[in-house]
Amino acid sequence: DQQVKQNSPSLSVQEGRISILNCDYTNSMFDYFLWYKKYPAEGPTFLISISSIKDKNEDGRFTVFLNKSAKHLSLHIVPSQPGDSAVYFCAGDGGNQFYFGTGTSLTVIP
Amino acid sequence: DVKVTQSSRYLVKRTGEKVFLECVQDMDHENMFWYRQDPGLGLRLIYFSYDVKMKEKGDIPEGYSVSREKKERFSLILESASTNQTSMYLCASSFVDTYNEQFFGPGTRLTVL
């Protein structure tokens, strides 16, 4: 059973606009939530994380928001750039392992 | 730069063969992981290791075993490959203290015929 779900398989956004990637989870025991980015033919790379005791974490153009009551997190990319085109995975940290979502493929249109 | 290398990018094997997937990291990481990635299922953890000769089962260990004889090397073994083990296999490593930041290799696309 998927503990982390990304219900949008794909998303297209114009360059310069905001990209919002969403993620829902079922396990309220997750300590941390993470976002990884994956380009074709490469392994995923760590992007940003957020502790379960916070509701926002920002790193440059990337901001992650956590809504614990809704069991929902989102990744905002502002402004979006063509180089951001990739598959984005969210994950929950279950203590000794990550539970990944199925990924959202983001395309940023120049 | 951290480098995680995997022995093959593409591998084709026959049902029943024994398959070895090798992973090497060069950053002295304590933790190493094996995942498989399948469409519609995301990345799922098969096994991980937090030290030499130590191993822990992940979500889907059935049909797999692992070996970690040296800190930098973590091997995934398919004792008798089956068609449902056709998948992309990803190795990752991390420090214990920065466990959230895992560094992934490029993956091995295994096809079992």
gemmi code that builds the backbone of each chain (N, CA, C; Angstrom):
import gemmi

chains = {
    "A": [
        ("ASP", (0.846, -1.195, 0.000), (0.000, 0.000, 0.000), (0.878, 1.240, 0.000)),
        ("GLN", (0.614, 2.169, -0.911), (1.439, 3.358, -1.043), (1.232, 4.271, 0.161)),
        ("GLN", (2.293, 4.552, 0.884), (2.204, 5.470, 2.014), (2.391, 6.909, 1.573)),
        ("VAL", (2.966, 7.078, 0.386), (3.181, 8.413, -0.159), (2.640, 8.412, -1.578)),
        ("LYS", (1.801, 9.385, -1.883), (1.156, 9.398, -3.203), (1.375, 10.720, -3.901)),
        ("GLN", (1.704, 10.641, -5.178), (1.765, 11.821, -6.025), (0.749, 11.577, -7.126)),
        ("ASN", (-0.358, 12.259, -7.050), (-1.502, 11.945, -7.910), (-1.405, 12.546, -9.303)),
        ("SER", (-0.469, 13.469, -9.495), (-0.306, 14.058, -10.827), (0.938, 13.471, -11.476)),
        ("PRO", (0.786, 12.646, -12.490), (1.975, 12.062, -13.134), (2.794, 13.088, -13.902)),
        ("SER", (2.142, 14.168, -14.345), (2.879, 15.147, -15.137), (2.319, 16.542, -14.913)),
        ("LEU", (3.184, 17.524, -15.220), (2.822, 18.931, -15.050), (3.630, 19.734, -16.057)),
        ("SER", (2.965, 20.670, -16.743), (3.663, 21.578, -17.666), (3.462, 23.010, -17.208)),
        ("VAL", (4.556, 23.778, -17.233), (4.520, 25.152, -16.746), (5.358, 26.020, -17.676)),
        ("GLN", (4.931, 27.248, -17.860), (5.716, 28.196, -18.659), (6.929, 28.660, -17.844)),
        ("GLU", (8.021, 28.884, -18.550), (9.220, 29.436, -17.915), (8.877, 30.742, -17.209)),
        ("GLY", (9.405, 30.894, -15.991), (9.180, 32.112, -15.226), (7.982, 32.044, -14.291)),
        ("ARG", (7.086, 31.081, -14.559), (5.910, 30.947, -13.688), (6.231, 30.014, -12.524)),
        ("ILE", (5.248, 29.856, -11.643), (5.422, 28.978, -10.488), (5.037, 27.540, -10.841)),
        ("SER", (5.842, 26.606, -10.380), (5.500, 25.181, -10.468), (5.122, 24.719, -9.069)),
        ("ILE", (4.009, 24.009, -8.969), (3.568, 23.462, -7.680), (3.373, 21.971, -7.835)),
        ("LEU", (4.177, 21.223, -7.112), (4.089, 19.765, -7.148), (3.529, 19.298, -5.805)),
        ("ASN", (2.576, 18.405, -5.866), (1.853, 17.991, -4.662), (2.123, 16.548, -4.279)),
        ("CYS", (1.943, 16.290, -2.997), (2.230, 14.969, -2.454), (1.328, 14.749, -1.239)),
        ("ASP", (0.736, 13.584, -1.134), (-0.081, 13.231, 0.028), (0.514, 11.998, 0.692)),
        ("TYR", (0.333, 11.894, 1.999), (0.870, 10.744, 2.701), (-0.147, 10.229, 3.702)),
        ("THR", (0.053, 8.982, 4.124), (-0.886, 8.380, 5.067), (-0.259, 8.121, 6.438)),
        ("ASN", (1.074, 8.054, 6.492), (1.758, 7.681, 7.730), (2.078, 8.929, 8.562)),
        ("SER", (1.383, 9.101, 9.652), (1.584, 10.299, 10.475), (2.855, 10.212, 11.315)),
        ("MET", (3.569, 9.109, 11.234), (4.808, 8.938, 12.010), (6.055, 9.381, 11.247)),
        ("PHE", (5.926, 9.825, 10.039), (7.098, 10.277, 9.284), (7.777, 11.437, 10.025)),
        ("ASP", (9.118, 11.343, 10.180), (9.883, 12.391, 10.860), (10.252, 13.536, 9.922)),
        ("TYR", (10.569, 13.189, 8.707), (11.013, 14.147, 7.711), (10.321, 13.822, 6.393)),
        ("PHE", (10.248, 14.842, 5.565), (9.778, 14.671, 4.198), (10.833, 15.246, 3.271)),
        ("LEU", (10.972, 14.599, 2.128), (12.063, 14.975, 1.228), (11.555, 15.058, -0.194)),
        ("TRP", (12.262, 15.851, -0.970), (12.033, 15.905, -2.416), (13.351, 15.579, -3.123)),
        ("TYR", (13.228, 14.698, -4.110), (14.354, 14.342, -4.945), (13.980, 14.655, -6.389)),
        ("LYS", (14.994, 14.997, -7.167), (14.803, 15.321, -8.582), (15.571, 14.304, -9.404)),
        ("LYS", (14.979, 13.884, -10.512), (15.646, 12.879, -11.343), (15.596, 13.285, -12.810)),
        ("TYR", (16.795, 13.402, -13.406), (16.904, 13.593, -14.849), (17.001, 12.225, -15.519)),
        ("PRO", (16.611, 12.145, -16.792), (16.728, 10.877, -17.524), (18.155, 10.339, -17.491)),
        ("ALA", (18.283, 9.048, -17.341), (19.569, 8.349, -17.359), (20.489, 8.722, -16.192)),
        ("GLU", (19.938, 9.379, -15.182), (20.706, 9.682, -13.980), (19.944, 9.206, -12.761)),
        ("GLY", (20.664, 9.021, -11.654), (19.987, 8.701, -10.415), (19.351, 9.937, -9.815)),
        ("PRO", (18.382, 9.764, -8.911), (17.775, 10.918, -8.242), (18.814, 11.699, -7.441)),
        ("THR", (18.591, 13.009, -7.324), (19.445, 13.846, -6.472), (18.573, 14.553, -5.443)),
        ("PHE", (19.118, 14.675, -4.256), (18.398, 15.322, -3.162), (18.170, 16.793, -3.477)),
        ("LEU", (16.959, 17.259, -3.182), (16.625, 18.650, -3.481), (16.393, 19.457, -2.206)),
        ("ILE", (15.481, 19.027, -1.385), (15.116, 19.783, -0.185), (14.369, 18.872, 0.765)),
        ("SER", (14.445, 19.186, 2.052), (13.718, 18.394, 3.039), (12.993, 19.317, 4.012)),
        ("ILE", (12.091, 18.741, 4.775), (11.398, 19.488, 5.825), (11.133, 18.552, 6.989)),
        ("SER", (11.391, 19.049, 8.175), (11.079, 18.299, 9.381), (9.578, 18.304, 9.623)),
        ("SER", (9.089, 17.262, 10.254), (7.651, 17.175, 10.523), (7.181, 18.209, 11.547)),
        ("ILE", (8.127, 18.877, 12.232), (7.724, 19.893, 13.208), (7.679, 21.289, 12.598)),
        ("LYS", (8.012, 21.398, 11.331), (7.956, 22.684, 10.648), (6.837, 22.677, 9.611)),
        ("ASP", (6.481, 23.871, 9.134), (5.475, 23.915, 8.073), (6.006, 24.518, 6.781)),
        ("LYS", (7.252, 24.975, 6.824), (7.816, 25.571, 5.602), (9.327, 25.490, 5.676)),
        ("ASN", (9.929, 25.202, 4.520), (11.381, 25.273, 4.395), (11.712, 25.802, 3.009)),
        ("GLU", (12.633, 26.753, 2.990), (12.933, 27.442, 1.739), (14.417, 27.310, 1.423)),
        ("ASP", (14.716, 27.088, 0.147), (16.108, 27.027, -0.298), (16.159, 27.606, -1.708)),
        ("GLY", (16.484, 28.887, -1.782), (16.550, 29.540, -3.088), (15.188, 29.584, -3.756)),
        ("ARG", (15.130, 29.028, -4.955), (13.857, 29.037, -5.698), (12.889, 27.963, -5.231)),
        ("PHE", (13.327, 27.101, -4.348), (12.533, 25.950, -3.934), (12.005, 26.131, -2.510)),
        ("THR", (10.703, 25.923, -2.351), (10.076, 25.998, -1.028), (9.186, 24.781, -0.858)),
        ("VAL", (9.300, 24.145, 0.279), (8.413, 23.024, 0.573), (7.491, 23.442, 1.710)),
        ("PHE", (6.215, 23.152, 1.546), (5.194, 23.440, 2.544), (4.627, 22.120, 3.061)),
        ("LEU", (4.427, 22.068, 4.371), (3.866, 20.864, 4.984), (2.598, 21.223, 5.733)),
        ("ASN", (1.531, 20.518, 5.432), (0.257, 20.673, 6.136), (-0.046, 19.338, 6.812)),
        ("LYS", (0.307, 19.229, 8.078), (0.188, 17.949, 8.769), (-1.258, 17.530, 8.977)),
        ("SER", (-2.126, 18.490, 9.203), (-3.527, 18.117, 9.430), (-4.137, 17.501, 8.178)),
        ("ALA", (-3.698, 17.972, 7.022), (-4.204, 17.426, 5.760), (-3.332, 16.298, 5.236)),
        ("LYS", (-2.218, 16.040, 5.902), (-1.235, 15.042, 5.454), (-0.847, 15.332, 4.000)),
        ("HIS", (-0.422, 16.540, 3.786), (-0.145, 17.016, 2.431), (1.117, 17.874, 2.442)),
        ("LEU", (1.964, 17.671, 1.442), (3.083, 18.587, 1.262), (3.169, 18.992, -0.200)),
        ("SER", (3.777, 20.137, -0.408), (3.910, 20.630, -1.776), (5.281, 21.264, -1.947)),
        ("LEU", (5.752, 21.209, -3.164), (7.017, 21.835, -3.553), (6.702, 22.948, -4.527)),
        ("HIS", (7.155, 24.168, -4.188), (6.972, 25.308, -5.065), (8.305, 25.691, -5.675)),
        ("ILE", (8.315, 25.892, -6.967), (9.521, 26.329, -7.671), (9.198, 27.668, -8.324)),
        ("VAL", (9.908, 28.715, -7.870), (9.650, 30.054, -8.398), (10.973, 30.808, -8.584)),
        ("PRO", (11.249, 31.355, -9.769), (10.543, 31.098, -11.012), (11.006, 29.781, -11.627)),
        ("SER", (10.166, 29.147, -12.370), (10.532, 27.890, -13.022), (11.470, 28.157, -14.198)),
        ("GLN", (12.427, 27.249, -14.370), (13.396, 27.372, -15.461), (13.402, 26.081, -16.285)),
        ("PRO", (13.770, 26.154, -17.542), (13.793, 24.934, -18.374), (14.639, 23.816, -17.767)),
        ("GLY", (15.708, 24.167, -17.078), (16.559, 23.161, -16.432), (15.882, 22.446, -15.282)),
        ("ASP", (14.732, 22.937, -14.851), (13.976, 22.262, -13.794), (13.164, 21.087, -14.338)),
        ("SER", (13.103, 20.945, -15.644), (12.364, 19.840, -16.252), (12.997, 18.519, -15.826)),
        ("ALA", (12.235, 17.723, -15.103), (12.734, 16.478, -14.508), (11.553, 15.769, -13.866)),
        ("VAL", (11.824, 14.588, -13.330), (10.821, 13.895, -12.516), (11.127, 14.191, -11.053)),
        ("TYR", (10.110, 14.570, -10.314), (10.254, 14.914, -8.906), (9.563, 13.863, -8.042)),
        ("PHE", (10.330, 13.334, -7.113), (9.791, 12.341, -6.173), (9.714, 12.959, -4.786)),
        ("CYS", (8.602, 12.794, -4.125), (8.562, 13.122, -2.702), (8.705, 11.826, -1.919)),
        ("ALA", (9.149, 11.946, -0.685), (9.375, 10.765, 0.148), (9.139, 11.126, 1.604)),
        ("GLY", (8.675, 10.147, 2.358), (8.566, 10.291, 3.801), (9.619, 9.428, 4.469)),
        ("ASP", (10.216, 9.967, 5.515), (11.244, 9.231, 6.257), (10.581, 8.485, 7.398)),
        ("GLY", (10.538, 7.164, 7.260), (9.880, 6.339, 8.262), (10.768, 5.915, 9.407)),
        ("GLY", (11.937, 6.535, 9.553), (12.830, 6.212, 10.661), (14.064, 5.478, 10.205)),
        ("ASN", (13.885, 4.390, 9.489), (15.057, 3.707, 8.953), (14.947, 3.478, 7.455)),
        ("GLN", (13.936, 4.014, 6.840), (13.853, 3.948, 5.390), (12.902, 5.016, 4.864)),
        ("PHE", (13.119, 5.345, 3.583), (12.256, 6.290, 2.904), (11.125, 5.539, 2.212)),
        ("TYR", (9.982, 6.220, 2.121), (8.863, 5.730, 1.317), (8.620, 6.771, 0.232)),
        ("PHE", (8.866, 6.373, -1.004), (8.798, 7.305, -2.112), (7.433, 7.281, -2.777)),
        ("GLY", (7.045, 8.439, -3.316), (5.902, 8.497, -4.203), (6.283, 8.024, -5.590)),
        ("THR", (5.320, 8.066, -6.504), (5.534, 7.543, -7.852), (6.137, 8.571, -8.799)),
        ("GLY", (6.246, 9.812, -8.350), (6.908, 10.829, -9.156), (5.952, 11.662, -9.990)),
        ("THR", (6.360, 12.912, -10.215), (5.653, 13.833, -11.117), (6.665, 14.362, -12.112)),
        ("SER", (6.358, 14.205, -13.383), (7.249, 14.694, -14.439), (6.910, 16.146, -14.748)),
        ("LEU", (7.852, 17.034, -14.452), (7.670, 18.468, -14.695), (8.335, 18.857, -16.002)),
        ("THR", (7.589, 19.561, -16.841), (8.146, 20.142, -18.063), (7.984, 21.642, -17.986)),
        ("VAL", (9.095, 22.350, -18.077), (9.069, 23.812, -18.085), (9.283, 24.254, -19.525)),
        ("ILE", (8.295, 24.936, -20.043), (8.282, 25.320, -21.457), (8.932, 26.690, -21.620)),
        ("PRO", (9.984, 26.774, -22.463), (10.670, 28.074, -22.633), (9.752, 29.119, -23.285)),
    ],
    "B": [
        ("ASP", (33.199, 15.772, -5.421), (31.855, 15.286, -5.720), (31.718, 13.820, -5.317)),
        ("VAL", (30.584, 13.528, -4.697), (30.309, 12.135, -4.359), (30.050, 11.360, -5.627)),
        ("LYS", (30.633, 10.183, -5.680), (30.362, 9.364, -6.840), (29.890, 7.985, -6.390)),
        ("VAL", (28.736, 7.590, -6.947), (28.218, 6.254, -6.736), (28.153, 5.606, -8.103)),
        ("THR", (28.888, 4.525, -8.265), (28.918, 3.871, -9.565), (28.292, 2.487, -9.462)),
        ("GLN", (27.644, 2.112, -10.540), (27.025, 0.793, -10.627), (27.657, 0.053, -11.792)),
        ("SER", (27.830, -1.244, -11.629), (28.684, -2.015, -12.528), (28.180, -2.023, -13.973)),
        ("SER", (26.870, -1.981, -14.179), (26.335, -2.032, -15.536), (25.198, -1.033, -15.672)),
        ("ARG", (25.032, -0.461, -16.861), (23.867, 0.382, -17.112), (22.693, -0.459, -17.593)),
        ("TYR", (23.017, -1.484, -18.407), (21.998, -2.382, -18.939), (22.480, -3.818, -18.773)),
        ("LEU", (21.529, -4.691, -18.427), (21.859, -6.099, -18.213), (20.681, -6.936, -18.679)),
        ("VAL", (20.972, -7.995, -19.435), (19.924, -8.922, -19.861), (20.309, -10.305, -19.372)),
        ("LYS", (19.416, -10.942, -18.640), (19.673, -12.264, -18.085), (18.487, -13.172, -18.372)),
        ("ARG", (18.740, -14.465, -18.219), (17.696, -15.468, -18.431), (17.093, -15.887, -17.090)),
        ("THR", (15.851, -16.299, -17.132), (15.173, -16.825, -15.948), (16.004, -17.938, -15.324)),
        ("GLY", (16.165, -17.858, -14.007), (16.909, -18.881, -13.279), (18.381, -18.564, -13.089)),
        ("GLU", (18.905, -17.583, -13.815), (20.318, -17.228, -13.657), (20.554, -16.516, -12.335)),
        ("LYS", (21.765, -16.625, -11.834), (22.173, -15.860, -10.663), (22.752, -14.545, -11.163)),
        ("VAL", (22.294, -13.448, -10.576), (22.668, -12.124, -11.067), (23.304, -11.326, -9.929)),
        ("PHE", (24.415, -10.680, -10.244), (25.104, -9.820, -9.289), (25.057, -8.380, -9.803)),
        ("LEU", (24.567, -7.482, -8.970), (24.633, -6.054, -9.269), (25.569, -5.420, -8.241)),
        ("GLU", (26.582, -4.714, -8.763), (27.596, -4.150, -7.880), (27.445, -2.641, -7.789)),
        ("CYS", (27.745, -2.126, -6.613), (27.680, -0.687, -6.367), (28.894, -0.281, -5.547)),
        ("VAL", (29.539, 0.806, -5.977), (30.706, 1.316, -5.264), (30.535, 2.806, -5.036)),
        ("GLN", (30.825, 3.254, -3.801), (30.795, 4.689, -3.497), (32.160, 5.106, -2.977)),
        ("ASP", (32.502, 6.386, -3.243), (33.849, 6.846, -2.930), (33.885, 7.907, -1.834)),
        ("MET", (32.799, 8.032, -1.054), (32.753, 9.107, -0.047), (32.793, 8.589, 1.375)),
        ("ASP", (33.168, 7.343, 1.558), (33.288, 6.798, 2.910), (31.953, 6.818, 3.668)),
        ("HIS", (30.856, 6.687, 2.932), (29.534, 6.670, 3.556), (29.318, 5.388, 4.337)),
        ("GLU", (28.662, 5.528, 5.497), (28.352, 4.338, 6.283), (27.165, 3.572, 5.684)),
        ("ASN", (26.159, 4.325, 5.240), (24.921, 3.697, 4.764), (24.973, 3.430, 3.274)),
        ("MET", (24.435, 2.286, 2.887), (24.242, 2.005, 1.468), (22.885, 1.328, 1.287)),
        ("PHE", (22.276, 1.568, 0.127), (20.886, 1.148, -0.117), (20.751, 0.561, -1.516)),
        ("TRP", (19.820, -0.365, -1.653), (19.387, -0.836, -2.965), (17.887, -0.626, -3.094)),
        ("TYR", (17.493, 0.057, -4.188), (16.092, 0.302, -4.523), (15.810, -0.308, -5.888)),
        ("ARG", (14.527, -0.542, -6.123), (14.094, -0.773, -7.498), (13.001, 0.233, -7.830)),
        ("GLN", (13.013, 0.663, -9.093), (12.056, 1.650, -9.557), (11.202, 1.035, -10.647)),
        ("ASP", (9.901, 1.042, -10.446), (8.961, 0.495, -11.420), (7.876, 1.521, -11.711)),
        ("PRO", (7.390, 1.550, -12.946), (6.323, 2.507, -13.300), (5.110, 2.330, -12.396)),
        ("GLY", (4.599, 3.437, -11.912), (3.409, 3.394, -11.072), (3.659, 2.982, -9.634)),
        ("LEU", (4.920, 2.641, -9.311), (5.234, 2.189, -7.948), (6.326, 3.026, -7.296)),
        ("GLY", (6.967, 3.882, -8.035), (8.028, 4.707, -7.470), (9.258, 3.886, -7.114)),
        ("LEU", (10.032, 4.392, -6.163), (11.225, 3.694, -5.695), (10.862, 2.906, -4.437)),
        ("ARG", (11.258, 1.653, -4.438), (10.988, 0.812, -3.260), (12.298, 0.225, -2.761)),
        ("LEU", (12.459, 0.257, -1.434), (13.695, -0.189, -0.825), (13.734, -1.712, -0.729)),
        ("ILE", (14.835, -2.289, -1.215), (15.000, -3.746, -1.171), (15.780, -4.133, 0.094)),
        ("TYR", (16.975, -3.573, 0.238), (17.836, -3.812, 1.394), (18.661, -2.558, 1.656)),
        ("PHE", (19.097, -2.406, 2.891), (20.093, -1.396, 3.174), (21.113, -1.937, 4.171)),
        ("SER", (22.216, -1.211, 4.248), (23.307, -1.615, 5.125), (23.860, -0.372, 5.800)),
        ("TYR", (24.053, -0.421, 7.104), (24.581, 0.740, 7.819), (26.026, 0.521, 8.262)),
        ("ASP", (26.580, -0.630, 7.908), (27.975, -0.894, 8.256), (28.414, -2.156, 7.510)),
        ("VAL", (29.709, -2.356, 7.485), (30.245, -3.561, 6.845), (29.640, -4.796, 7.512)),
        ("LYS", (29.254, -5.735, 6.682), (28.676, -7.019, 7.092), (27.317, -6.882, 7.774)),
        ("MET", (26.762, -5.671, 7.837), (25.433, -5.483, 8.413), (24.436, -5.279, 7.280)),
        ("LYS", (23.228, -5.789, 7.453), (22.200, -5.591, 6.447), (20.834, -5.597, 7.125)),
        ("GLU", (19.917, -4.862, 6.511), (18.549, -4.801, 7.006), (17.602, -4.932, 5.820)),
        ("LYS", (16.514, -5.620, 6.005), (15.518, -5.763, 4.945), (14.731, -4.475, 4.790)),
        ("GLY", (14.441, -4.164, 3.533), (13.548, -3.057, 3.249), (12.139, -3.575, 3.029)),
        ("ASP", (11.441, -2.916, 2.136), (10.038, -3.283, 1.884), (9.860, -4.555, 1.080)),
        ("ILE", (10.794, -4.810, 0.153), (10.599, -5.904, -0.798), (11.849, -6.772, -0.918)),
        ("PRO", (12.283, -7.450, 0.137), (13.520, -8.218, 0.078), (13.392, -9.601, -0.570)),
        ("GLU", (12.161, -10.049, -0.790), (11.971, -11.427, -1.261), (12.618, -11.613, -2.629)),
        ("GLY", (13.399, -12.668, -2.756), (14.064, -12.983, -4.016), (15.422, -12.325, -4.170)),
        ("TYR", (15.831, -11.544, -3.157), (17.104, -10.833, -3.211), (17.938, -11.144, -1.974)),
        ("SER", (19.234, -11.012, -2.128), (20.133, -10.990, -0.982), (21.193, -9.924, -1.250)),
        ("VAL", (21.962, -9.569, -0.226), (22.975, -8.531, -0.374), (24.251, -8.970, 0.318)),
        ("SER", (25.316, -8.282, -0.048), (26.608, -8.540, 0.566), (27.352, -7.226, 0.710)),
        ("ARG", (27.927, -7.008, 1.901), (28.765, -5.834, 2.103), (30.004, -6.271, 2.887)),
        ("GLU", (31.024, -6.606, 2.133), (32.296, -7.057, 2.715), (33.252, -5.896, 2.945)),
        ("LYS", (33.105, -4.833, 2.152), (33.929, -3.638, 2.315), (33.001, -2.428, 2.394)),
        ("LYS", (33.467, -1.393, 3.069), (32.620, -0.233, 3.318), (32.137, 0.406, 2.022)),
        ("GLU", (32.977, 0.426, 0.998), (32.630, 1.153, -0.211), (31.800, 0.345, -1.204)),
        ("ARG", (31.579, -0.917, -0.935), (30.954, -1.781, -1.936), (29.735, -2.501, -1.360)),
        ("PHE", (28.642, -2.465, -2.121), (27.388, -3.103, -1.686), (26.808, -3.838, -2.893)),
        ("SER", (26.675, -5.145, -2.749), (26.234, -5.969, -3.875), (24.808, -6.459, -3.655)),
        ("LEU", (24.053, -6.459, -4.718), (22.696, -7.025, -4.711), (22.730, -8.303, -5.525)),
        ("ILE", (22.183, -9.365, -4.957), (22.227, -10.682, -5.603), (20.813, -11.197, -5.824)),
        ("LEU", (20.558, -11.589, -7.060), (19.322, -12.276, -7.387), (19.691, -13.746, -7.526)),
        ("GLU", (19.291, -14.547, -6.562), (19.743, -15.938, -6.521), (19.257, -16.741, -7.743)),
        ("SER", (18.031, -16.489, -8.143), (17.462, -17.165, -9.314), (16.505, -16.172, -9.971)),
        ("ALA", (17.021, -15.482, -10.970), (16.273, -14.367, -11.556), (14.933, -14.818, -12.131)),
        ("SER", (13.937, -13.973, -11.934), (12.614, -14.239, -12.504), (12.166, -13.016, -13.300)),
        ("THR", (11.193, -13.215, -14.176), (10.758, -12.127, -15.060), (10.194, -10.954, -14.277)),
        ("ASN", (9.617, -11.206, -13.092), (9.070, -10.091, -12.311), (10.152, -9.282, -11.604)),
        ("GLN", (11.406, -9.648, -11.815), (12.514, -8.849, -11.302), (13.106, -7.941, -12.384)),
        ("THR", (12.481, -7.935, -13.538), (12.832, -6.952, -14.559), (12.476, -5.572, -14.033)),
        ("SER", (13.494, -4.696, -13.968), (13.271, -3.407, -13.328), (14.508, -2.542, -13.475)),
        ("MET", (14.381, -1.284, -13.007), (15.534, -0.406, -12.849), (15.994, -0.526, -11.401)),
        ("TYR", (17.278, -0.817, -11.220), (17.830, -0.961, -9.878), (18.760, 0.214, -9.590)),
        ("LEU", (18.506, 0.857, -8.454), (19.268, 2.038, -8.062), (19.961, 1.795, -6.734)),
        ("CYS", (21.246, 2.127, -6.711), (22.022, 2.050, -5.485), (22.184, 3.464, -4.940)),
        ("ALA", (22.244, 3.599, -3.626), (22.443, 4.910, -3.008), (23.319, 4.755, -1.769)),
        ("SER", (23.914, 5.863, -1.353), (24.704, 5.852, -0.128), (24.523, 7.169, 0.615)),
        ("SER", (24.832, 7.161, 1.901), (24.718, 8.389, 2.697), (25.536, 8.242, 3.968)),
        ("PHE", (25.832, 9.392, 4.574), (26.382, 9.376, 5.921), (25.252, 9.078, 6.902)),
        ("VAL", (25.607, 8.532, 8.042), (24.620, 8.279, 9.086), (24.000, 9.602, 9.547)),
        ("ASP", (24.848, 10.634, 9.717), (24.363, 11.909, 10.275), (23.513, 12.705, 9.305)),
        ("THR", (23.714, 12.495, 8.015), (22.922, 13.231, 7.011), (22.159, 12.219, 6.179)),
        ("TYR", (21.477, 11.378, 6.877), (20.761, 10.251, 6.281), (19.761, 10.688, 5.219)),
        ("ASN", (19.167, 11.902, 5.393), (18.172, 12.372, 4.439), (18.748, 12.609, 3.054)),
        ("GLU", (20.022, 12.892, 2.978), (20.640, 13.182, 1.697), (21.342, 11.931, 1.183)),
        ("GLN", (20.627, 11.188, 0.396), (21.195, 9.992, -0.207), (21.697, 10.321, -1.596)),
        ("PHE", (22.839, 9.748, -1.938), (23.448, 9.958, -3.241), (23.239, 8.685, -4.060)),
        ("PHE", (22.650, 8.877, -5.219), (22.264, 7.737, -6.036), (23.234, 7.514, -7.189)),
        ("GLY", (23.375, 6.246, -7.552), (24.049, 5.906, -8.787), (23.106, 6.081, -9.968)),
        ("PRO", (23.610, 5.869, -11.190), (22.788, 6.096, -12.388), (21.760, 5.011, -12.654)),
        ("GLY", (21.873, 3.880, -11.972), (20.901, 2.815, -12.159), (21.368, 1.730, -13.116)),
        ("THR", (20.834, 0.543, -12.921), (21.032, -0.591, -13.835), (19.668, -1.056, -14.305)),
        ("ARG", (19.480, -1.030, -15.608), (18.227, -1.540, -16.180), (18.402, -3.031, -16.420)),
        ("LEU", (17.752, -3.846, -15.595), (17.844, -5.302, -15.718), (16.614, -5.845, -16.420)),
        ("THR", (16.846, -6.649, -17.434), (15.769, -7.355, -18.116), (15.994, -8.848, -17.934)),
        ("VAL", (14.969, -9.535, -17.430), (15.046, -10.983, -17.254), (14.102, -11.631, -18.261)),
        ("LEU", (14.675, -12.444, -19.139), (13.874, -13.058, -20.218), (13.410, -14.456, -19.841)),
    ],
}
model = gemmi.Model(1)
for chain_id, residues in chains.items():
    chain = gemmi.Chain(chain_id)
    for i, (resn, *xyz) in enumerate(residues, 1):
        res = gemmi.Residue()
        res.name, res.seqid = resn, gemmi.SeqId(i, " ")
        for name, pos in zip(("N", "CA", "C"), xyz):
            atom = gemmi.Atom()
            atom.name, atom.element = name, gemmi.Element(name[0])
            atom.pos, atom.b_iso = gemmi.Position(*pos), 0.0
            res.add_atom(atom)
        chain.add_residue(res)
    model.add_chain(chain)
structure = gemmi.Structure()
structure.add_model(model)
structure.setup_entities()
